[in-house]
Amino acid sequence: MVPELTGLQYLVVSILFGGEMTSNELRGELMGRGYTVNRVAFSRLMGRMIKATIVTHAFLGDGPEGTDDFGRQYRYRVSNLGVILWNAAREFYLSFDPPAEDFEAVEVSVAEFAEYGPKKRKEMVNDQFTEEFMEMFERERERYGV
């Protein structure tokens, strides 16, 4: 069965296996692993995980200015359901065989983007799309004499 945890939820649970963390500590760990998330997106992510009982939280009170969730600070822990879902996701992905030794991946032009992070890849694809669109636009203008 396909895992119920998203990749990001899997990462959050994996991080929380190291022990309970505050909002800021958890956000810092996510950013340290290359996932940048603003406070609003982080609060929504954690809200969905709390609602699904993947994690539990305790309100620590209003923190100093700049804390997550508009000044409110929480401490998060993994629930027993979170552990079950994490294990199910892990088993699902490990159930697949790796590529055969003689497997040859199809070469595609975007393979050069693999060394970049998601934000940079999106930016590069958008730039490439814009350039290709403008070239097509110019060809069509010339074609129709506009």
N, C-alpha and C positions, 0 to 999 in steps of 0.2 A: 504494500500500500504506500502511496506517495506520502512523504512526511508532512505533518501539520505545521512544523516550524519553518519559517522562512530562513534564508541564509543569515540574515541579520539577527533574527531571534536566536538562532543557533549560536551565533557569536556571543550575544549577550549572556545566554545561559552558560556558555563555556567560560566566559570571563568571571561570572559570579560563582563558579565552582571554586574559585580561589578564596571565597569568603564574601560576606555581605559588604556592600559599598554604598556610598552616598551618591547622589545624582552627579555631582561634579567629578567624583572619582571614576565612576562608570563612563561618563562622557569622555574623560581624559584617556581611559583605557581604549575606548573605541577609536578615538583620534590617533592614539599611538599605534594602532593597527591599520591605519590608513583610511578609516571611515570618518569623514567629516560630517557632522550633523549639527544643525542649529538648535537652539533651546526649544523652540516650538515643536520641531520634528521629533526631537528626543522625548519630549513630554508626551506627544501623541503615541510614539512607539511604546513607551513604558505603560501608558494608559491602556493600550490594547493588550499588552502582555499581562497586566494586572487583571483586567476584565476576563481574560481567558484563563486566569489562575496559573499562569506559567511562572510568574514571580509574585512575591508578596512585598508589601512596602509598609514602612512606618514613617509617619510625619515627624520630622525633627524640629519643626518650627521655622519661623522666618529667618532666613540666613542673611548674610551681608549682601549688599547690592552686587549684582552680577551673578547670583546663584541661579540655578535652573528653575523653570516653571514660575517665572515672574517673582522670584524672591523666596519661594518655598523650597525647603530642602527635605529630601526623602532618603531613606536607607532601604536598599533592595536586597532581597534574598531569593534564592531559587526554591520553588515549591516542589513537593513530591511529584506532582503532575509534570512540572518542567523537566525533572530528571527522566521521567518515563518517555516524554516526547523527544528529548535530546537523544536518548538511547535508541529510540525507534528510528529517528532520522539518521543516526550514525550507522545503524545496521542496514538501512535501506541503501545508502550510498556505498557501503562496503560490500554489498551483495553483487555489485557489478564487477565483471572481469576487466582488468586493464587492457589496453590495446595489445593486439598480438605483436610479436617482435617484428614481423614483416609488414605491419600496418604502415601505410604512407598517407599522411594527411594531404588533402587537396590544398594547393597553394592558392591563396586569395590575397588580393591587394591590401586588405585590412590587417593581415598578419603582422605588418610592421608596427601596428599600433599596440601590440601585445605588451610591449615594455613600458607603456604609459599607464597611469591610473585612469579610472573611469571618467573623471572630470576632463582630463586632458584629451582622452580619446573622443569624447563627445564634442569638445571644442574643435578638434581636428576634422572630424566628420562633418560638422556644420560648416567649417571653412571650405572643405572640399566640395560639399554640396552647393554652397553659394557660388563657388568658382565655376563648377560644371553648369549650374543653372544659367549663369551669366553668359557662358560660352554658347549654350543652346539658344538663349534669347537673342544673342547677336546673330547667330546663323539664321534664325527665323526672320529677324528683321531684314537681313540681306536678301533672303529668299523671297520675301514678299515686298521688298522695296519700301519699307516703312522708315 
